[in-house]
């Protein structure tokens, strides 16, 4: 099928995807995006040189490097070895460049470390993916409770300490990952015992806990969902290896699943993907794991069945895998229902999937999907990190060629993902607008 595509941008790269059936092979996943960013910022809690391994070369990692450098840290990133060294000895600023803050939501995680290190933090309200509100109230209200003065004015957040912060029992209305991590980092250096009740216990939060413990923090995980922190006088620089990315593993498993292929991911931890793997099995895909070791193997069924999912904090179905799963369910037999309970606007990708022929009815938080036999390539726009991969999945099974803009989101979340997909047999490439426009052509309508 020939698709006529009107490219809307000249300034940004584009992802080109062609129908690619039966992806197969073995592929390694990178370090976890949702763990590495906060771990990089947590080294601000100690003076000296820390060395982090298994660091993905993603746009968000490079934004954090800019943030740390702006504060006075000396950062060296060996992109081939995936090792970052961060020397915080000369960090002496309490304000972060506004443009850096507005590049990603995770930048708010500098608040806790900067406040306890410098006694003051001046940061712009963070930017990032447009997937709905992520209220900072859980974070800011609890920082006020432990004695911080918080002021918001013209998108500038100023936090300061007029007297010593006080350890307290803190209760979160919702198990927010960002609030848990920010309060946890600050509490490591507050005298006394701080408890975070209804804490987020995602694997990435536990990776941060393990890293802080190695730095000398005293942290205890308590049932059913609490973290107890006994403050220490000083933390030490460390060497630490970041966990592998369970969400990237989920995306790659889905790539094999939708194309009818077979994949083995040797460094994926199946214990962090329980409900996701259960849903893949429920669809009919064959999964093999060994619970006492790493590695996940998938062989796709030729007749995937519809399933229903409801996102929730860990150990529930990950909201970050909802968009890719939506794409997979678009070609499953039957009717699926997706309920998004974490972010109210995280079904924006549905509009783009409909362009490709998906039959989906949705509100902001609920989608009903009737599986179709075929999707069709066209021009689509990625609205956030996870939506970008959903559209790539759809492009891999669509007839014709798919052209995806919004590549900056793709780059923020994944390290060399197009090459990993290519190694499995995918027809995918990233190119510039100019590469698609024939020389001496003023016509922007391309038959592709």
C-alpha positions in Angstrom: 0.0 0.0 0.0 1.3 3.5 -0.8 0.8 6.1 1.8 1.0 9.8 1.1 2.6 11.6 4.1 2.7 15.3 4.7 5.8 15.8 6.9 5.1 18.5 9.4 8.7 19.3 10.7 12.0 20.1 9.2 13.9 20.5 12.4 13.6 17.1 14.1 14.7 13.6 13.2 12.1 11.0 12.1 11.8 7.3 12.8 10.9 5.3 9.7 9.4 1.8 10.3 8.4 -0.8 7.8 6.5 -4.0 8.3 8.8 -6.5 10.0 7.5 -9.9 10.9 8.9 -12.6 13.2 11.6 -10.6 15.0 13.9 -13.1 16.6 17.2 -13.3 18.5 18.9 -12.4 21.7 19.4 -8.9 22.9 20.7 -7.2 26.1 18.8 -4.4 27.7 20.4 -1.2 29.1 20.5 0.3 32.5 17.1 1.4 33.9 16.1 5.0 33.0 13.8 5.3 36.0 16.6 4.3 38.3 19.7 5.9 36.9 18.5 9.5 36.9 17.7 9.6 40.6 20.9 7.6 41.4 23.0 10.1 39.5 21.4 13.0 41.6 21.8 11.0 44.8 25.6 11.3 44.6 25.1 14.9 45.6 24.6 13.7 49.1 28.3 12.9 49.4 31.5 14.8 48.7 34.0 13.1 46.4 34.0 10.9 43.3 31.4 8.3 42.6 31.4 5.9 39.7 28.2 4.4 38.2 28.1 1.5 35.8 25.4 0.3 33.3 24.4 3.9 32.6 22.3 4.2 29.4 23.3 6.8 26.8 19.9 8.4 26.7 18.9 12.1 26.3 17.6 12.2 29.9 21.0 10.9 31.3 22.7 13.7 29.3 20.3 16.3 30.7 21.2 15.1 34.3 24.9 15.4 33.4 24.3 19.0 32.3 22.4 19.6 35.6 25.2 18.2 37.7 27.8 20.1 35.8 25.8 23.3 36.2 25.9 22.8 39.9 29.7 22.5 39.9 30.2 18.7 39.6 32.9 17.2 37.3 31.2 14.5 35.2 32.9 12.2 32.8 30.7 9.8 30.7 32.4 6.9 28.9 29.6 6.1 26.5 31.3 2.9 25.2 31.7 1.4 28.6 28.5 2.9 30.0 30.3 4.3 33.0 29.8 7.8 34.5 32.1 9.3 37.1 30.8 12.2 39.1 33.0 14.3 41.4 30.8 16.4 43.7 33.7 18.0 45.7 33.2 21.5 44.1 29.4 21.6 44.1 28.6 25.0 45.7 25.5 26.2 44.0 21.9 26.0 45.2 20.2 27.0 42.0 19.7 25.0 38.8 19.5 26.4 35.3 15.9 26.8 34.3 16.3 25.4 30.8 17.8 22.2 32.1 14.9 21.8 34.6 12.3 22.2 32.0 13.7 19.3 29.8 12.5 16.5 32.1 10.2 15.8 35.0 12.9 13.8 36.9 14.8 17.0 37.5 12.6 17.7 40.5 14.6 14.9 42.2 17.4 17.3 42.7 15.3 19.0 45.4 16.1 16.7 48.3 19.8 16.3 47.8 20.3 20.0 47.1 18.3 21.1 50.1 20.2 19.0 52.7 23.6 19.6 51.0 23.3 23.4 50.5 20.5 24.4 52.9 18.6 25.9 50.0 17.3 24.9 46.5 16.1 27.2 43.8 14.7 25.2 40.8 12.2 25.9 38.0 9.1 23.7 37.8 10.1 20.6 35.8 9.1 19.8 32.3 9.0 16.4 30.4 6.3 14.2 28.9 2.8 15.6 28.7 0.9 12.6 30.2 -1.2 14.4 32.8 -0.7 15.9 36.2 2.0 14.6 38.5 1.2 16.8 41.5 4.2 17.9 43.6 2.0 18.3 46.6 3.0 14.9 48.0 6.7 16.1 47.9 6.3 19.7 48.9 3.8 19.2 51.8 6.0 16.6 53.4 9.1 18.8 53.0 7.2 21.5 54.9 6.3 19.0 57.6 10.0 18.3 58.3 10.8 22.0 58.6 11.6 23.3 55.1 10.3 26.6 53.9 8.7 26.2 50.4 7.7 29.1 48.2 6.3 28.9 44.6 6.3 32.0 42.4 6.2 32.4 38.6 7.2 28.7 38.1 10.2 29.1 40.4 10.4 26.8 43.5 12.5 28.0 46.4 13.1 25.6 49.3 15.2 26.7 52.3 16.1 25.7 55.8 16.0 28.3 58.6 16.6 25.6 61.3 17.5 21.9 61.3 15.2 19.6 59.5 13.3 17.2 61.8 12.8 13.5 61.3 9.1 12.6 61.3 6.5 10.0 60.4 5.4 11.0 56.9 2.3 9.7 55.2 1.8 9.9 51.4 -1.8 10.1 50.1 -0.6 8.1 47.1 2.6 6.0 46.7 4.3 8.5 44.5 7.7 7.4 43.2 9.1 10.9 43.0 7.9 11.9 46.5 9.3 8.7 48.0 12.7 9.2 46.4 13.0 12.9 47.2 12.1 12.4 50.9 14.2 9.3 51.2 17.3 11.0 49.9 16.9 14.0 52.2 16.1 11.8 55.2 19.4 9.9 55.0 21.1 13.0 56.5 18.4 14.2 58.9 19.1 13.2 62.6 16.6 10.8 64.0 14.3 8.3 62.4 12.1 9.2 59.4 9.3 6.9 58.3 7.6 7.2 54.9 4.2 5.5 55.1 2.5 4.3 51.9 5.8 4.6 50.1 6.4 3.6 46.5 8.4 0.3 46.4 9.0 0.0 42.7 12.2 -1.9 41.8 13.8 1.4 40.8 13.1 2.8 44.3 14.7 -0.3 45.8 17.7 0.1 43.6 18.1 3.7 45.0 17.8 2.2 48.5 20.5 -0.3 47.8 22.8 2.4 46.4 22.2 4.7 49.4 22.8 1.9 51.8 26.2 1.3 50.0 26.9 5.0 50.6 26.4 4.4 54.3 22.7 5.2 54.8 20.6 3.2 57.3 17.4 2.2 55.6 14.8 -0.5 56.4 11.9 -1.6 54.2 8.9 -2.4 56.4 5.6 -4.2 55.6 3.3 -3.5 54.1 4.6 -0.4 52.3 6.9 1.8 54.5 10.5 2.9 54.5 12.3 3.7 57.8 15.4 5.9 57.6 17.8 6.5 60.4 19.8 9.6 59.6 23.6 9.5 59.6 26.1 12.4 59.8 27.8 11.6 56.5 27.4 9.6 53.3 30.4 8.4 51.2 31.0 8.3 47.5 30.6 4.9 45.9 30.9 2.6 42.9 27.6 1.2 41.9 26.0 -0.7 39.0 22.5 0.4 38.0 19.8 -2.2 37.6 18.7 -3.2 34.1 15.6 -1.6 32.6 12.5 -3.8 33.1 10.5 -1.4 31.0 12.8 -1.7 28.1 12.6 -5.5 28.5 8.8 -5.3 28.3 9.0 -3.2 25.1 11.3 -5.7 23.4 9.2 -8.7 24.5 6.2 -7.0 22.9 8.2 -6.3 19.7 8.7 -10.1 19.4 5.1 -10.8 20.5 3.3 -8.5 17.9 5.5 -9.7 15.0 5.0 -13.4 15.8 8.7 -13.8 16.7 10.9 -15.3 19.4 13.3 -13.4 21.7 15.6 -14.1 24.7 16.7 -11.2 27.0 19.5 -12.7 29.2 19.8 -9.8 31.6 16.0 -9.1 32.2 14.9 -9.8 35.8 11.6 -11.8 35.6 10.8 -11.0 39.2 10.2 -7.3 38.4 7.8 -8.2 35.5 5.4 -10.6 37.1 2.0 -9.2 36.1 3.3 -8.1 32.7 4.5 -11.6 31.9 1.3 -13.0 33.2 -0.7 -10.9 30.8 1.6 -11.9 27.9 0.9 -15.6 28.8 -2.8 -14.8 29.0 -2.7 -13.5 25.5 -1.3 -16.9 24.4 2.5 -16.1 24.2 4.8 -18.8 25.5 7.1 -17.4 28.3 10.0 -19.2 30.0 11.9 -17.8 33.1 13.9 -19.2 36.0 13.0 -17.3 39.2 16.4 -17.7 40.7 18.3 -16.2 37.8 18.1 -13.5 35.1 16.6 -14.1 31.7 13.2 -14.0 29.9 12.4 -16.0 26.8 9.3 -15.4 24.7 7.8 -17.3 21.7 4.8 -15.5 20.2 1.5 -17.1 19.4 0.1 -16.6 15.9 -3.3 -15.9 17.4 -3.0 -13.4 20.3 -6.1 -13.1 22.5 -7.5 -9.9 24.0 -6.9 -9.3 27.7 -7.8 -6.5 30.0 -5.3 -4.5 32.2 -5.5 -1.9 34.9 -2.3 0.1 35.7 -1.3 0.5 39.3 1.8 1.2 41.4 4.2 -1.7 41.7 3.6 -4.7 41.8 0.6 -3.8 39.6 0.7 -3.4 35.8 3.3 -0.7 35.0 1.8 2.5 33.6 5.0 2.8 31.5 4.1 -0.4 29.6 0.4 0.6 29.1 1.0 2.4 25.8 3.1 -0.4 24.2 0.5 -2.9 25.4 -2.3 -0.9 23.8 -0.5 -1.2 20.5 -0.2 -5.0 21.0 -3.9 -5.4 21.9 -4.9 -3.5 18.8 -4.2 -6.6 16.7 -5.4 -9.2 19.3 -8.5 -11.3 18.8 -11.5 -10.0 20.8 -12.1 -6.9 22.9 -9.7 -5.6 25.5 -10.3 -3.0 28.2 -7.5 -0.8 29.6 -7.9 1.3 32.7 -5.2 3.9 33.4 -5.2 4.8 37.1 -1.8 6.5 37.4 -1.9 9.4 34.9 -5.1 10.9 33.7 -3.9 11.8 30.2 -1.8 8.7 29.3 -4.0 7.5 26.5 -3.0 10.3 24.1 -1.3 7.7 21.8 -4.7 6.2 21.1 -5.4 9.0 18.6 -2.3 8.1 16.6 -3.0 4.4 16.7 -6.5 5.1 15.3 -4.8 6.8 12.3 -3.2 3.4 11.6 -6.5 1.6 11.6 -6.8 0.6 15.3 -10.4 0.3 16.6 -10.2 2.0 20.0 -12.8 4.0 22.0 -11.5 5.9 24.9 -11.9 8.5 27.6 -8.9 10.1 29.3 -8.4 7.0 31.6 -10.2 4.1 29.9 -9.9 2.5 26.5 -11.9 -0.3 24.9 -10.0 -2.0 22.1 -11.5 -4.2 19.4 -8.7 -6.1 17.7 -8.3 -5.7 13.9 -6.6 -7.9 11.3 -4.4 -5.1 9.9 -2.9 -1.8 10.7 -1.6 0.6 8.0 1.5 2.8 8.0 1.1 6.6 8.0 2.5 9.7 9.6 2.2 9.7 13.4 3.5 11.8 16.3 4.9 10.5 19.5 3.6 12.5 22.5 5.8 11.0 25.2 8.5 8.4 25.8 6.2 5.3 26.0 3.9 6.4 23.3 6.9 6.5 20.9 7.5 2.8 21.4 3.8 2.0 21.0 3.8 3.6 17.6 7.0 1.8 16.6 5.3 -1.5 17.6 2.3 -0.6 15.4 4.6 0.3 12.6 6.4 -3.1 12.8 3.1 -4.9 11.9 1.5 -2.2 9.7 1.2 -2.5 5.9 3.2 0.2 4.3 5.6 2.6 5.9 5.2 4.5 9.1 6.9 7.8 9.7 7.1 8.9 13.3 8.0 12.4 14.5 8.4 13.4 18.2 11.7 11.5 18.2 13.1 13.6 21.1 10.8 11.6 23.4 12.2 8.3 21.9 15.7 9.5 22.6 14.9 10.5 26.1 13.8 7.1 27.1 15.9 4.6 25.2 19.6 3.9 24.5 20.2 2.8 20.9 16.8 1.1 20.7 16.7 1.2 16.9 19.9 -0.8 16.8 18.6 -3.4 19.2 15.4 -3.8 17.1 17.5 -4.0 13.9 19.5 -6.8 15.4 16.3 -8.7 15.8 15.4 -8.1 12.1 13.3 -4.9 12.3 13.2 -2.5 9.4 13.6 0.7 11.4 15.9 3.7 11.0 16.2 7.2 12.3 16.9 9.9 9.7 16.5 13.6 9.2 13.7 15.4 7.3 16.3 16.4 4.6 17.2 12.7 4.0 13.6 12.1 2.9 13.2 15.1 0.7 14.5 14.5 -2.9 17.1 17.1 -4.0 15.6 20.1 -5.8 12.1 19.2 -4.6 9.8 21.8 -3.1 7.0 19.4 -2.7 6.6 18.2 0.9 4.1 15.4 0.0 6.2 12.3 -0.1 5.0 9.0 -1.5 6.7 6.5 0.8 
